[in-house]
Amino acid sequence: MATLDRVPTRESAKKTSLDDKFADDSEKHQVHLAEVDIAEATGAAFDDPNLDKDHLGNLEDDSPYPEVRAAVSNTDDPDMPSNTLRAWVLGIIWAIIVPGLNQFFFFRYPSVFITGLVAQLLSFPMGRAWAAIMPRVRIGSVEVNPGPFTVKEHVLVVVMASVGAGSAYATDIVAVQRVFYNQQWNFGYQWMIVMSTQLIGFSIGGVARRFLVDPPSMIWPASLVNTALFNTLHQTQYAGIGDRGGISRERFFLYAFLGSCVWYFFPGYIFQALGYFSWVCWIAPDNVPVNQMFGYFHGMGMSLITFDWSQIAYIGSPLATPWWAEMNVGAGFLFFFWFLTPILHYTNTWYAEYMPISSRTSYDNTGGKYNVSRILNDDATLNMAAYKAYSPLFLSTTFALSYGLSFASITSTLVHAFLYFRKQIWLQARRSLHEQPDIHARLMSRYPQVPEWWYVTIFLTMFAFGLASILAWPSQFPWYAFIVSLIISFFYVIPIGMIQAITNQQVGLNVITELIIGYWMPGRPIAMMMFKTWGYITMAQALTFTSDFKLGHYMKVPPRAMFFAQVVCTIIAGTVQLGVQAWMFTNIEGMCEDDQKNGFICPSTQVFGTASIIWGVIGPGLQFSHGQIYYGLVFFFLAGALAPVITYYLTKLFPNSPVLRYLNWPVLFSGTGYIPPASAVNYVPWTIVGFIFQYVIRRRHFAWWAKYNYVLSAALDAGVAVSVIIIFFCLQFPKNNEIGIDTIQVWWGNSVFLNTADYLGTRMRTLAEGETFGPATW
């Protein structure tokens, strides 16, 4: 018997459509509530590319970010000792040793840099030994030995050791004044300028903390490597590690650390070609185009491979940077250096074929190194007649392009921050710490915060030091220029800090500050160095301060203890560095001369001094103004401003586009900012390794990644750091690097990459004796 399909009536059809609509609305409402919950948990008033909705975890009791859960404990013991006599004694010892040694070797080539990881590893057994040996007595109300060495004490020690580990930027001003301009102003001037440039940025930390530390979306990826190592050394157990089986993180770290330390002896000393594995160039060592495309020294690095972790992690660990940020950096490198650079170079734009395709050197119109002494008067001012008679200044293609990218990064950062972060900035300006949705912020809210007047005191004191140092000596640096440099730096702290906290990439202000002062006050090299230092380092120091505060935030170290540790040890480190530098210039014969017998040729000082002449004496007006060789690069300012606007409105049209969601123009423009002195060997393998670990392994083997990824990064970094020190002090520093000079230093594995057109920087076009290139007049 046939059945008839009933045709729905108008009423039943209307009811059905209402039911469907109600179901759709209910589903949309649930989705909306979920999105609201996620946004509330992250504290992000923007589309956060770090948020992985497939691995959110417990939004109430832990971080919504798996990176943070994998490295940071979601519990705290407020009674755990942290601000102890033991921590301060060990911290001050390391705050003297590490900056002092680094300053000593800063002026030497080859050099070695002792990182905070070394202090992190070595201070651990020192703290344990203190706990085992020192008596359990009190000096007044202070306990000499409060018991087991705690992870919070360890954090405080490492912060003290690393906050001033690198050479203070202003020490180069002092050195350049002495070497280039024969100015030896007294120790009072030197100390005030170093303290002011190092500490005045800390004063903005109180404001920046609200925007860059408290919100859970500001994850600071580099800090996660340190937290993972701290928790591994102290065998801290927490939920974010997961329940994956296998060996413990402590044993994994030990194996990886020993493997890294032993392996680095091969690319670092025994078989250095493994580090510069430009195998294509070895096949055709004299073919210039091949060497320019596949070489690692002066080429584009299309050989792809290196077996040296120090080369891979030169611009930061690829195991710590989010994969989407690495892809932005990789895309920027691919377009600007593998696509645009060959086009510019082989069309002889900027007379590029008369120079290596990639070099950190500046050239004259004979192809030789630019001799700045030929264009200076006796008082270090520009001799225009000599400049006209000598040569304009030329740069390699990658060097010139790096200036353009720096210009673009400056404008794109401001526009990007306005378009994407303005709501976030407004939200955080009104939110206190205990109102943060993050478990870590809630745990930290029990500790007394740093009073605002502490930051004001730091600012006023260091501002006074700065004024005294520029007005009491003939610096040619007016007080109003000093204020402008601080305004620039403070203005950029939050937008650049937000980008760094999310992407692990910092936009530099060094080029833009050089450009501004060079146009504003040409012919004043000392003023140029000072403007650049206060304009750039103030921002960098503010972000160092907030980065360390985020580390303390993750490890639940009381903020006031962190503040004092950073400020006191920055003062100690800067004073030690100035003392070491003064002793070296007084007692080392031939200091900073090219033929100094012990290698103290001061390479950084030479570069810094040359930059002071190029930007402060010659000035950007003779390089970037209309009619000059590199005028076209100024249009990168416009490109940087327009690119985020275009992407922002395209995202409105195509909200589900993954490319538009992850595209970040400030990172794309600034990610290659280490070029020069970095080269392709530091970018191509970095991108490949980052893609493997942060994308492939993270997605396919998440449990392994959560348990071991950050521990592996710390182990590889620490192994290389220790191995570098052993090689330097045992095999290179003794006998002034003459050990094995006729044997291991010259065998094929340590020389094959030196006998190539890439290493020699061979050019596409050569000049006959007496010939020049470039414009006829300049």
Disulfide bonds with the S-S distance in Angstrom:
Cys592-Cys602 1.91
